[in-house]
Amino acid sequence: MDIVRIILAVILPPLGVFLQVGPGKHFWLNILLTILGYIPGIVHAVWIIARTGPHRA
């Protein structure tokens, strides 16, 4: 399932983060990073998905 989240994170970074941790601080930070630059949003999203286990906030 993490593979699907990583693919979604490359296409739309906030969606990948939202599916991993929900609407918390990491989600809003990722939206900000994606607005400021698409690549930082992707890097942050992949880092959050890889760092947190399944359904861990």
ChimeraX attribute file (.defattr): number of C-alpha atoms within 10 A of each C-alpha:
attribute: neighborCount
match mode: 1-to-1
recipient: residues
	/A:1	6
	/A:2	15
	/A:3	10
	/A:4	9
	/A:5	22
	/A:6	23
	/A:7	13
	/A:8	19
	/A:9	24
	/A:10	18
	/A:11	13
	/A:12	18
	/A:13	27
	/A:14	27
	/A:15	20
	/A:16	26
	/A:17	30
	/A:18	19
	/A:19	17
	/A:20	24
	/A:21	19
	/A:22	17
	/A:23	14
	/A:24	11
	/A:25	11
	/A:26	19
	/A:27	23
	/A:28	15
	/A:29	16
	/A:30	25
	/A:31	20
	/A:32	15
	/A:33	20
	/A:34	20
	/A:35	12
	/A:36	11
	/A:37	11
	/A:38	17
	/A:39	14
	/A:40	16
	/A:41	24
	/A:42	24
	/A:43	16
	/A:44	21
	/A:45	32
	/A:46	21
	/A:47	13
	/A:48	21
	/A:49	22
	/A:50	15
	/A:51	10
	/A:52	12
	/A:53	12
	/A:54	13
	/A:55	9
	/A:56	10
	/A:57	13
